[in-house]
Amino acid sequence: MARPSRDKAGLLDTALDALPPELRWREWMARVEAVIFAAPEPVTRELLARIVGPDCSIDLLIDDIRAELEGRPYEIVAVAGGWQFRTRLRHGEVLQAAFGASSSGAHITEAEMLVLASIAYHQPVTRAGLADIVGREVSRDVIARLRELGFVGSGPRAPQAGAPYTYVTTGRFLEHFGLDTLRDLPDLEALERR
């Protein structure tokens, strides 16, 4: 009888060769769902590969879990380069009634949102570059607030006189706005036509 295939620490049988194929697949699905459910942030492909082994298709597992969650009020979504459980949008009103206006605690003003969107679409961008984009000086307080929320971080120094700081969005930005990558931002030209 073959020995179980263990992870690098030797603790977890990832191959599950002793199980018939259907039970093996169900166990992998349960493992992936449990890890995503318990994780406080998006779970990466690399982490999931450690619990199911290299021969398992993570994308197919995720697809099967999503299919099973079809009628549930929550779903698995791709955000910030990983996967996370999220409540379906149609239940937002219920959550708002239960927990108040913003359960995430991240209320953003219109001015902050304008600066954040400008950074997202034009990153890395300096404060002077932001002023050119929004048509007025951008307060250091606005940048500080976006940093405090975890949506903005420092980018590379700009290659110009004085080497000013640039600003970029973070993984927290992607997670909060439900984006897997920056390529998932709405098309700017399509937004302008609205």
TORPAKE-446598 format. One record per residue (C-alpha): residue in three letters; x, y, z. Coordinates in steps of 0.02 Angstrom, whole numbers, padded with zeros to 5 digits, always signed. Example, Ala and Ser with C-alpha at 12.3 -4.5 7.8 and 13.67 -1.06 7.14 Angstrom:
2
Ala+00615-00225+00390;Ser+00684-00053+00357;
This chain:
194
Met+00000+00000+00000;Ala+00067+00171-00047;Arg+00109+00293+00091;Pro+00004+00451+00100;Ser+00077+00603+00011;Arg+00116+00729+00147;Asp+00141+00917+00138;Lys+00314+00989+00170;Ala+00288+00986+00359;Gly+00234+00804+00347;Leu+00068+00839+00432;Leu-00064+00837+00297;Asp-00101+00703+00168;Thr-00130+00810+00012;Ala-00145+00674-00120;Leu-00278+00573-00027;Asp-00235+00421-00136;Ala-00324+00303-00015;Leu-00492+00383-00057;Pro-00594+00346-00213;Pro-00590+00491-00339;Glu-00764+00560-00294;Leu-00726+00563-00106;Arg-00553+00635-00138;Trp-00630+00779-00237;Arg-00760+00811-00100;Glu-00623+00815+00033;Trp-00520+00938-00070;Met-00675+01047-00092;Ala-00708+01043+00096;Arg-00527+01090+00134;Val-00528+01236+00014;Glu-00696+01299+00077;Ala-00640+01285+00259;Val-00479+01381+00229;Ile-00565+01520+00131;Phe-00703+01530+00262;Ala-00580+01545+00407;Ala-00457+01665+00325;Pro-00465+01849+00374;Glu-00399+01902+00203;Pro-00403+01834+00025;Val-00325+01660+00011;Thr-00194+01639-00123;Arg-00177+01499-00249;Glu-00010+01453-00169;Leu-00090+01425+00001;Leu-00230+01319-00072;Ala-00104+01215-00170;Arg-00020+01172-00004;Ile-00180+01093+00063;Val-00235+00999-00093;Gly-00069+00958-00174;Pro+00004+01007-00342;Asp-00099+00887-00447;Cys-00268+00961-00404;Ser-00350+01097-00510;Ile-00390+01238-00390;Asp-00493+01330-00521;Leu-00606+01178-00546;Leu-00624+01156-00358;Ile-00674+01339-00338;Asp-00799+01321-00482;Asp-00879+01169-00398;Ile-00889+01257-00229;Arg-00967+01410-00313;Ala-01096+01298-00396;Glu-01143+01224-00227;Leu-01161+01398-00152;Glu-01276+01456-00293;Gly-01431+01484-00185;Arg-01339+01543-00030;Pro-01327+01727+00028;Tyr-01137+01719+00012;Glu-01014+01671-00123;Ile-00829+01647-00156;Val-00757+01791-00256;Ala-00586+01824-00331;Val-00513+01978-00245;Ala-00338+02047-00222;Gly-00254+01898-00305;Gly-00345+01767-00202;Trp-00518+01708-00151;Gln-00632+01764-00011;Phe-00809+01735+00050;Arg-00922+01885+00021;Thr-01105+01917+00053;Arg-01199+01933-00110;Leu-01238+02113-00159;Arg-01426+02083-00157;His-01414+02060+00032;Gly-01329+02228+00062;Glu-01491+02310+00119;Val-01517+02175+00250;Leu-01341+02197+00317;Gln-01362+02384+00320;Ala-01522+02365+00423;Ala-01438+02243+00541;Phe-01270+02327+00565;Gly-01290+02509+00514;Ala-01233+02612+00366;Ser-01060+02535+00347;Ser-01009+02373+00429;Ser-00833+02393+00358;Gly-00801+02557+00448;Ala-00727+02633+00289;His-00835+02784+00251;Ile-00754+02881+00109;Thr-00800+03059+00064;Glu-00828+03113-00115;Ala-00662+03208-00115;Glu-00569+03056-00049;Met-00651+02945-00178;Leu-00599+03063-00318;Val-00417+03057-00260;Leu-00424+02869-00234;Ala-00495+02840-00409;Ser-00362+02955-00482;Ile-00226+02856-00396;Ala-00302+02690-00451;Tyr-00309+02741-00635;His-00145+02838-00644;Gln-00027+02752-00523;Pro+00108+02778-00478;Val+00065+02962-00464;Thr+00135+03109-00365;Arg+00032+03234-00267;Ala+00070+03364-00403;Gly+00009+03238-00533;Leu-00150+03215-00433;Ala-00175+03403-00429;Asp-00164+03406-00619;Ile-00291+03264-00632;Val-00420+03331-00508;Gly-00394+03514-00552;Arg-00348+03574-00378;Glu-00219+03548-00241;Val-00236+03380-00152;Ser-00224+03395+00035;Arg-00096+03292+00129;Asp-00239+03252+00248;Val-00335+03165+00108;Ile-00183+03059+00066;Ala-00157+03022+00252;Arg-00339+02967+00270;Leu-00325+02850+00120;Arg-00164+02779+00195;Glu-00251+02759+00363;Leu-00389+02658+00279;Gly-00255+02550+00199;Phe-00308+02593+00021;Val-00152+02689-00029;Gly+00033+02659-00004;Ser+00197+02733-00061;Gly+00256+02694-00235;Pro+00428+02721-00310;Arg+00505+02893-00302;Ala+00464+02994-00458;Pro+00610+03018-00578;Gln+00603+03208-00573;Ala+00685+03349-00475;Gly+00671+03317-00289;Ala+00616+03136-00318;Pro+00442+03162-00245;Tyr+00344+03017-00173;Thr+00218+02929-00281;Tyr+00060+02843-00223;Val-00012+02674-00273;Thr-00162+02572-00219;Thr-00142+02421-00105;Gly-00210+02246-00089;Arg-00332+02314+00040;Phe-00401+02430-00096;Leu-00429+02281-00212;Glu-00509+02182-00072;His-00624+02322-00014;Phe-00688+02360-00189;Gly-00703+02177-00240;Leu-00569+02180-00374;Asp-00452+02037-00412;Thr-00325+02148-00503;Leu-00317+02327-00564;Arg-00367+02262-00736;Asp-00540+02238-00659;Leu-00565+02426-00638;Pro-00706+02490-00748;Asp-00651+02554-00918;Leu-00621+02741-00898;Glu-00685+02784-01072;Ala-00847+02688-01040;Leu-00871+02782-00877;Glu-00844+02949-00962;Arg-00979+02907-01093;Arg-01110+02882-00956;
